[in-house]
């Protein structure tokens, strides 16, 4: 019998002062307006971040010179309440982790819950998880400031 390594899921929750529909739209269609390009991108100068709005679609950035940088594949696209991504920046790992984002009504605003899981699929999943645990705090902080 083999023992399977389980690495704790990264969970983050933020609340923003807008409707669920607007929160989803800003997170996806307006990602370039809030994503911290300077510190969290493949290319230094990014003109666009694209979420192809369908299961099987791609999430990628476009550099000033037109180069695409792969971030994820869309597994589930359920606007305005939920999306699930196979997260694998540049297709760097043989396996992807999974990012699920849900958008829930919370009074007059929206509670956004992010769960990043599947770290045990990666060769150095524990180290990657540690980076993303703090990284998502920063990224979602930028999202809250913009939304």
Protein Blocks (a to p, Z undefined) as FASTA:
>chain_A
ZZddddddddddddddddfklmmmmmmmmmmmmpcfklmcfbfbdfbdcdddbehiacdd
ddfkopacdfbdcfbdcdfkbccddddehhlafbdcddddddddehjbccdddddehklm
pmklmlmmmmmmmmmmmmmmmmmmmZZ
